[in-house]
Structure formats: C-alpha cells, structure tokens
C-alpha cells in the first residue's frame, strides 16, 4: 500500500505556517541574499509584498542587486510559491518566523545589527548570517547570549539543508529541548 506523499508546497506550508495563515499567526519572512542570483532583487521588487533592504541609504544598482532583502511571505500569494520554487536548494537565504505583532521595520532594525562583525585582529567584516550554509555552521556553535543576539524578536529561523529535500528549524529558545529539528520532504521511496 502506497502512502500519500505531500507536495513540496504542502510540506513547506506545514513547516512555515503550522498555525495557519491569519492575523494572529506568526509571520514568515524570507531573508534573501541578492548576491546569490541576479533575479532575487527583481523577484522581491515585483512581488507586491511588504519588503525592505537590510542595507541603508541610496545604493548603486550593483550593490542594490547584491544586497540582502527581507520579504514577507504570504502562502495565499503566487510570489511566495514562485520564490520557494526558484530558490529551494539554491542557498538564496533563510527564513525568519516572528510573532504577529512584530513589524517588518523591527525585524530590519534587528537584522541590520548582525551585518558586521569584528575578527580577532579588529578587522570589520560582513557577516552573511542569512546564507543557510553559514547559519547551519554558526548557530550550533553559539553561546546562549550569541543565540539570543541572532534571534532577537524572531521565534524561529529556518534554513534549507544542502540536499534541497530537508530543512532545519531552529527555535529561538529551546527551553531545555533540542536547539534544532530537521524536517525532510518524504520521497516516494520512503513512503513505498
């Protein structure tokens, strides 16, 4: 007997919006790295959704195209599924889940504080924490204080794995539980 295999969209809906999509439910945002693909900025700007650039001021066209963006995702809008379909498995960024009352500008202000770090020699460096390849390596090494600084007002950070068939959900405050949970999109072979 073959079990039902959810579509990738059904699986992601369950992971990103487990409480459904309504005004009281947590909001989901994509933290996108424009440097990963030249189409990211265009997709964000053409989405019609609430978004902001994490960089401040007037940017040159090249810097604007390579900048990090924060985009509100709405499972009822086609741009969300277009983004997920095009980006999944490409390391375009990660996802942040915030309480319904947290505004986009509050998240932007928080994430902007993470964009630069100082190395042991005092050099100022860009910290691309929103790259899932960076987030997957960095978060498990964090102290509780560093973890709190990364999460800020968010309740979860979600990163795709390198396979494109699973994701890692990081809880802001694991409260004695696991600091991460891996969720895989079941393959047809797994269900057979």
C-alpha positions, 0 to 999 in steps of 0.5 A: 500500500502506497502512502500519500506523499505531500507536495513540496508546497504542502510540506513547506506550508506545514513547516512555515505556517503550522498555525495557519495563515491569519492575523494572529499567526506568526509571520514568515519572512524570507531573508534573501541574499541578492548576491546569490542570483541576479533575479532575487532583487527583481523577484522581491521588487515585483512581488507586491509584498511588504519588503525592505533592504537590510542595507541603508541609504541610496545604493548603486544598482550593483550593490542594490542587486547584491544586497540582502532583502527581507520579504514577507511571505504570504502562502495565499500569494503566487510570489511566495510559491514562485520564490520557494520554487526558484530558490529551494536548494539554491542557498538564496537565504533563510527564513525568519518566523516572528510573532504577529505583532512584530513589524517588518521595520523591527525585524530590519532594525534587528537584522541590520545589527548582525551585518558586521562583525569584528575578527580577532585582529579588529578587522570589520567584516560582513557577516552573511548570517542569512546564507543557510550554509553559514547559519547551519555552521554558526548557530550550533556553535553559539553561546546562549547570549550569541543565540539570543543576539541572532534571534532577537524578536524572531521565534524561529529561523529556518534554513534549507539543508544542502540536499534541497529535500530537508530543512532545519528549524531552529527555535529561538529558545529551546527551553531545555529541548533540542536547539534544532529539528530537521524536517525532510520532504518524504520521497516516494521511496520512503513512503513505498 
